[in-house]
Amino acid sequence: MAQTIPDSQPKRRGRSKLKLSASLLPVAPSDEERLLTKRELCEFARCSPKYIELEVKAGHLRVLKMSLNMARYRWGDVKRWLESKAV
């Protein structure tokens, strides 16, 4: 015989979540300043990570190096890069 799962969720134990007022939340960046990862950029542009690396190396696309293993791409730079590739 299968057990039924109750509709109500069990009560949480421990600390409750801290509720922040709207003034304490971080400000969302504008579209131009939004940062993309290489994976997000590749999914959007439908290209390989290697192609992105080649475009950066050629100077066609700007990259923000946060550390040795972390790179981010500004949405505004990506938009300009894509527009320059339009035929």
Secondary structure, 3 states (H helix, E strand, C coil): CCCCCCCCCCCCCCCCCCCCCHHHCCCCCCHHHCEECHHHHHHHHCCCHHHHHHHHHHCCCCCEEEECCEEEEEHHHHHHHHHHHCC
